[in-house]
Amino acid sequence: MKKIAPDIYKIPVPLPGNPLRELNAYLVRGERDLLIDTGFNLDVCEKVMRAAFAELGVRENKLDIFITHPHSDHIGLLPRLATEATRVFCGRVDWNSLVLWDDIHDQSSIIFRFLSDKGLDLKGADPALFDRPEFCVGWRRLRAACNYEYLREGQILPVGDYQFRVLETDGHCHGHLCLYEPEHRFLFSGDHILATISPNLICYDLDGTSSLGCYLKNLAKIENLHIDAVYPGHRGIINDCKRRVAELRAHHCRRLEEVACILRRAPQTGVEVAARMSWASSVRWQDLPLNQKYFALGEALAHINYLKEIGTVRLCAQNGKFYRDTL
């Protein structure tokens, strides 16, 4: 735990078995303290959080929780930490989609169906590959148990000496929020902006609005603000926000050029495009673990969907392949 600003503490919460390694939770002290994000719904995460609360003298009946977005590493501990007195601040949440994940045994079947529909060969795959306890949040109970206050763009959330402005930053997922403090010039960015990695963008619906398009639009929103420090959900603090935004935009521009080039050769499925893209891992596509293929395919489809949205690529319903539009 580290004090990073007056009355603000960064609490590193372990994410066992996850390549992200840790979640950065933040505690802002005030008449009512505000915890920003929580960690997985695991005993080891709760133990770290309880120890931090004890060290800082946090009173649970005077604690509110802000969730940047409803991913299990950010919202998982909420049922263990929230009391009847806790206000839970978050963006719009698609509970109908999230409750599909309520049963831990449904998780693999949902993901396998997505992968199979997109053309990935699942022969020999472990049917329980994605059935992990940290992803079992209990969405139905979570939806009913907490006192939610849904925040929108431009609302002010006062905590202690700080006046946080709410920013809607969809892209990494629906309902993602950041908190901006204009006087002190810092941003709690969740997974919208990360220091050394690009936030994962997954496209589930090729007929819907491009997640990458939303992401790029909301990157521009952040770029126009006066920000001296970005406090992200993972990895290190960012001290040059404009530079990091430019790096992330350039990364996605290169990705789009690569996808367009791949589709220039011949019409291909999303899986075929993903297999030909360059990834940070030196492992060949066919040797990647299935869980990494899931994220890689989702990322490829997000870029394909953006090109489809701007009219560069079209999808043939007959064969499920994408064509580079030459019209």
C-alpha positions as CSV (number, residue, x, y, z in Angstrom):
1,M,0.0,0.0,0.0
2,K,1.3,3.5,-0.9
3,K,0.1,7.0,-0.4
4,I,0.1,8.6,-3.9
5,A,-1.6,12.0,-3.1
6,P,-3.1,13.7,-0.1
7,D,-5.7,11.3,1.3
8,I,-5.3,8.9,-1.6
9,Y,-3.8,5.4,-1.2
10,K,-3.0,2.8,-3.9
11,I,-3.8,-0.8,-2.7
12,P,-2.2,-3.5,-4.9
13,V,-4.6,-6.5,-4.9
14,P,-3.1,-9.8,-6.1
15,L,-4.7,-11.5,-9.1
16,P,-3.4,-15.1,-8.8
17,G,-3.0,-17.0,-12.0
18,N,-3.7,-13.9,-14.1
19,P,-1.0,-12.3,-16.4
20,L,-2.1,-8.8,-15.1
21,R,-0.7,-9.9,-11.7
22,E,-2.3,-7.2,-9.6
23,L,-5.3,-4.8,-9.6
24,N,-4.6,-1.3,-8.4
25,A,-7.4,-0.4,-6.0
26,Y,-7.5,3.1,-4.6
27,L,-8.9,4.5,-1.4
28,V,-9.8,8.2,-1.2
29,R,-10.3,9.4,2.4
30,G,-13.2,11.7,3.3
31,E,-16.2,12.0,5.6
32,R,-17.2,8.9,3.7
33,D,-14.2,7.0,2.2
34,L,-14.4,5.9,-1.4
35,L,-12.8,2.7,-2.6
36,I,-12.2,2.5,-6.4
37,D,-12.4,-1.1,-7.7
38,T,-12.0,-4.2,-5.6
39,G,-10.2,-7.3,-7.0
40,F,-11.4,-10.9,-7.6
41,N,-14.0,-12.6,-5.5
42,L,-11.3,-14.6,-3.8
43,D,-10.1,-15.0,-0.2
44,V,-6.6,-13.8,-1.0
45,C,-8.0,-10.6,-2.4
46,E,-10.3,-10.0,0.5
47,K,-7.4,-10.6,3.0
48,V,-5.3,-7.9,1.4
49,M,-8.2,-5.5,1.3
50,R,-9.2,-6.1,4.9
51,A,-5.6,-5.6,6.0
52,A,-5.4,-2.2,4.2
53,F,-8.7,-1.2,5.8
54,A,-7.4,-2.1,9.2
55,E,-4.2,-0.2,8.7
56,L,-6.0,2.9,7.5
57,G,-8.8,2.7,10.0
58,V,-11.6,2.4,7.4
59,R,-15.1,2.3,8.9
60,E,-17.2,-0.1,6.8
61,N,-20.4,1.9,7.6
62,K,-18.7,5.0,6.2
63,L,-17.4,3.3,3.0
64,D,-18.7,3.8,-0.5
65,I,-17.4,1.9,-3.6
66,F,-16.8,3.2,-7.1
67,I,-16.6,0.5,-9.9
68,T,-14.8,1.6,-13.1
69,H,-16.4,-1.3,-15.0
70,P,-18.1,-4.6,-14.4
71,H,-15.2,-7.0,-15.0
72,S,-14.6,-9.6,-12.3
73,D,-11.1,-8.3,-11.3
74,H,-12.7,-4.9,-10.6
75,I,-16.1,-5.8,-9.2
76,G,-15.5,-9.3,-7.7
77,L,-15.1,-8.4,-4.0
78,L,-18.1,-6.1,-4.0
79,P,-20.5,-8.7,-2.3
80,R,-17.9,-9.2,0.5
81,L,-17.2,-5.5,1.1
82,A,-20.5,-3.7,0.6
83,T,-22.9,-3.3,3.6
84,E,-26.4,-1.9,3.7
85,A,-24.8,1.6,4.2
86,T,-22.6,1.3,1.2
87,R,-23.4,3.4,-1.9
88,V,-22.0,1.6,-5.0
89,F,-21.3,4.1,-7.9
90,C,-21.0,2.7,-11.4
91,G,-21.9,3.3,-15.0
92,R,-24.8,1.7,-16.9
93,V,-24.6,-2.1,-16.4
94,D,-26.1,-4.7,-18.7
95,W,-27.3,-7.0,-16.0
96,N,-29.2,-9.2,-18.5
97,S,-25.9,-10.1,-20.1
98,L,-23.9,-10.5,-16.9
99,V,-26.3,-12.9,-15.3
100,L,-25.5,-15.4,-18.1
101,W,-22.2,-15.9,-16.3
102,D,-23.8,-16.6,-12.9
103,D,-23.2,-20.3,-12.9
104,I,-19.5,-21.1,-13.0
105,H,-20.2,-24.1,-15.2
106,D,-21.8,-21.9,-17.9
107,Q,-18.6,-19.9,-18.5
108,S,-16.8,-22.3,-20.7
109,S,-19.9,-23.2,-22.7
110,I,-20.6,-19.5,-23.4
111,I,-17.0,-18.8,-24.5
112,F,-16.7,-22.1,-26.5
113,R,-19.9,-21.2,-28.4
114,F,-18.4,-17.8,-29.3
115,L,-15.2,-19.3,-30.5
116,S,-16.9,-22.1,-32.4
117,D,-19.3,-19.7,-34.1
118,K,-16.3,-17.6,-35.3
119,G,-14.6,-20.7,-36.8
120,L,-12.1,-21.9,-34.2
121,D,-11.3,-25.6,-34.1
122,L,-12.1,-26.7,-30.5
123,K,-11.2,-30.4,-31.0
124,G,-9.6,-31.8,-27.8
125,A,-10.2,-28.6,-25.8
126,D,-10.8,-28.9,-22.1
127,P,-14.6,-28.3,-21.7
128,A,-14.0,-26.6,-18.3
129,L,-11.1,-24.4,-19.4
130,F,-12.7,-21.2,-18.5
131,D,-14.5,-22.4,-15.3
132,R,-12.4,-20.5,-12.8
133,P,-13.6,-19.5,-9.3
134,E,-12.4,-15.9,-9.7
135,F,-14.9,-15.3,-12.5
136,C,-17.8,-16.5,-10.4
137,V,-19.1,-13.2,-9.1
138,G,-22.7,-14.2,-8.4
139,W,-24.3,-11.6,-10.7
140,R,-28.0,-12.2,-9.8
141,R,-27.3,-11.8,-6.1
142,L,-25.0,-8.8,-6.8
143,R,-27.7,-7.1,-8.8
144,A,-30.2,-7.4,-6.0
145,A,-28.0,-6.9,-2.9
146,C,-26.3,-3.5,-3.4
147,N,-27.4,0.1,-3.3
148,Y,-26.4,1.3,-6.8
149,E,-26.2,4.8,-8.0
150,Y,-25.7,4.9,-11.8
151,L,-23.5,7.8,-12.8
152,R,-23.4,9.6,-16.2
153,E,-21.1,11.9,-18.1
154,G,-20.3,15.2,-16.3
155,Q,-21.7,14.3,-12.9
156,I,-19.6,15.4,-9.9
157,L,-18.7,13.0,-7.2
158,P,-17.3,14.8,-4.1
159,V,-15.0,12.9,-1.7
160,G,-13.1,14.8,1.0
161,D,-11.2,17.7,-0.7
162,Y,-11.8,16.3,-4.2
163,Q,-14.5,16.9,-6.7
164,F,-14.4,14.1,-9.2
165,R,-16.0,14.6,-12.6
166,V,-17.4,11.4,-14.2
167,L,-16.3,10.5,-17.7
168,E,-18.0,7.8,-19.8
169,T,-15.3,5.9,-21.6
170,D,-16.8,2.9,-23.3
171,G,-14.5,0.7,-25.4
172,H,-12.8,-1.8,-23.2
173,C,-16.3,-2.7,-22.2
174,H,-19.8,-1.2,-22.0
175,G,-20.4,1.0,-18.9
176,H,-16.7,1.9,-18.3
177,L,-16.2,5.1,-16.2
178,C,-13.2,7.2,-15.3
179,L,-12.9,9.8,-12.6
180,Y,-11.2,13.1,-13.4
181,E,-10.2,15.7,-10.8
182,P,-9.7,19.0,-12.8
183,E,-8.2,21.1,-10.0
184,H,-5.6,18.5,-9.0
185,R,-5.2,17.3,-12.6
186,F,-5.3,13.6,-12.2
187,L,-7.4,10.7,-13.6
188,F,-8.5,7.3,-12.3
189,S,-8.6,5.5,-15.6
190,G,-9.7,2.0,-14.8
191,D,-8.7,-0.1,-17.8
192,H,-9.3,2.7,-20.3
193,I,-5.6,3.8,-20.3
194,L,-2.8,1.5,-19.1
195,A,0.9,2.2,-19.0
196,T,2.7,-0.7,-20.7
197,I,-0.1,-2.7,-22.3
198,S,-3.1,-2.0,-24.5
199,P,-6.5,-2.5,-22.9
200,N,-8.1,-5.6,-24.5
201,L,-11.0,-4.8,-26.8
202,I,-13.3,-7.7,-27.6
203,C,-16.0,-7.6,-30.3
204,Y,-18.9,-10.0,-29.6
205,D,-21.5,-8.4,-32.1
206,L,-20.4,-7.6,-35.6
207,D,-23.7,-5.9,-36.2
208,G,-23.2,-3.6,-33.2
209,T,-21.3,-0.4,-32.7
210,S,-17.5,-0.9,-33.0
211,S,-15.9,-1.2,-29.6
212,L,-12.7,0.2,-31.2
213,G,-14.6,3.2,-32.5
214,C,-15.9,3.9,-29.1
215,Y,-12.5,3.4,-27.6
216,L,-10.7,5.8,-30.0
217,K,-13.4,8.5,-29.5
218,N,-13.0,8.3,-25.7
219,L,-9.2,8.4,-26.0
220,A,-9.6,11.7,-27.7
221,K,-11.9,12.9,-24.9
222,I,-9.1,12.2,-22.3
223,E,-6.4,13.7,-24.6
224,N,-8.1,17.1,-24.4
225,L,-8.0,17.3,-20.6
226,H,-5.3,18.8,-18.4
227,I,-3.8,15.7,-16.7
228,D,-0.6,15.4,-14.8
229,A,-1.0,11.8,-13.5
230,V,-3.1,8.8,-14.5
231,Y,-3.9,6.2,-11.9
232,P,-4.8,3.1,-13.9
233,G,-6.3,-0.2,-12.8
234,H,-3.2,-2.2,-13.6
235,R,0.6,-1.6,-13.8
236,G,2.3,1.7,-13.1
237,I,1.2,5.3,-12.8
238,I,1.3,7.3,-16.0
239,N,2.9,10.7,-15.8
240,D,2.6,11.8,-19.5
241,C,-1.1,11.2,-20.4
242,K,-0.9,12.8,-23.9
243,R,2.0,10.7,-24.9
244,R,0.4,7.5,-23.7
245,V,-2.8,8.4,-25.5
246,A,-0.8,9.0,-28.7
247,E,1.0,5.6,-28.3
248,L,-2.3,3.8,-27.9
249,R,-3.8,5.5,-30.9
250,A,-0.8,4.6,-33.0
251,H,-0.9,1.0,-31.8
252,H,-4.5,0.7,-33.1
253,C,-3.7,2.5,-36.3
254,R,-1.0,-0.1,-37.0
255,R,-3.4,-2.9,-36.2
256,L,-6.0,-1.5,-38.6
257,E,-3.4,-1.3,-41.4
258,E,-2.3,-4.8,-40.7
259,V,-5.8,-6.2,-40.8
260,A,-6.6,-4.3,-44.0
261,C,-3.4,-5.7,-45.6
262,I,-4.3,-9.3,-44.5
263,L,-7.7,-9.0,-46.1
264,R,-6.3,-7.5,-49.3
265,R,-4.7,-10.9,-50.0
266,A,-8.0,-12.9,-49.9
267,P,-11.4,-13.0,-48.1
268,Q,-10.9,-14.6,-44.7
269,T,-12.8,-15.5,-41.5
270,G,-12.0,-13.7,-38.2
271,V,-10.0,-16.7,-37.0
272,E,-7.9,-16.7,-40.2
273,V,-7.2,-13.0,-39.8
274,A,-6.3,-13.4,-36.1
275,A,-3.9,-16.3,-37.1
276,R,-2.0,-14.0,-39.5
277,M,-1.8,-10.9,-37.2
278,S,1.4,-10.2,-35.2
279,W,1.1,-10.6,-31.5
280,A,3.4,-9.8,-28.6
281,S,3.9,-13.4,-27.9
282,S,6.6,-15.2,-30.0
283,V,4.5,-18.4,-29.9
284,R,2.9,-19.4,-33.2
285,W,-0.9,-19.0,-33.5
286,Q,-1.5,-22.8,-33.6
287,D,0.5,-23.2,-30.4
288,L,-1.2,-20.4,-28.4
289,P,-3.3,-21.6,-25.4
290,L,-7.0,-21.5,-26.1
291,N,-7.7,-18.7,-23.6
292,Q,-5.1,-16.5,-25.4
293,K,-6.7,-17.3,-28.7
294,Y,-10.0,-16.1,-27.3
295,F,-8.6,-12.7,-26.4
296,A,-6.7,-12.5,-29.7
297,L,-9.7,-13.3,-31.8
298,G,-11.8,-10.8,-29.9
299,E,-9.2,-8.1,-30.6
300,A,-9.0,-9.1,-34.3
301,L,-12.8,-8.9,-34.6
302,A,-12.8,-5.5,-32.9
303,H,-10.5,-4.1,-35.6
304,I,-12.4,-5.9,-38.4
305,N,-15.7,-4.5,-37.1
306,Y,-14.2,-1.0,-37.1
307,L,-13.1,-1.4,-40.7
308,K,-16.6,-2.7,-41.5
309,E,-18.2,0.3,-39.8
310,I,-16.2,2.8,-41.9
311,G,-16.9,0.9,-45.1
312,T,-13.5,-0.6,-45.8
313,V,-14.5,-4.2,-45.1
314,R,-17.8,-6.2,-45.7
315,L,-19.0,-9.5,-44.3
316,C,-20.4,-12.2,-46.6
317,A,-23.3,-13.9,-44.8
318,Q,-23.0,-17.0,-47.0
319,N,-19.5,-18.0,-45.9
320,G,-18.8,-15.9,-42.8
321,K,-15.7,-14.4,-44.5
322,F,-14.7,-10.8,-44.6
323,Y,-13.9,-9.0,-47.8
324,R,-11.7,-6.0,-48.4
325,D,-14.2,-3.6,-50.2
326,T,-12.7,-2.4,-53.5
327,L,-15.7,-0.3,-54.5
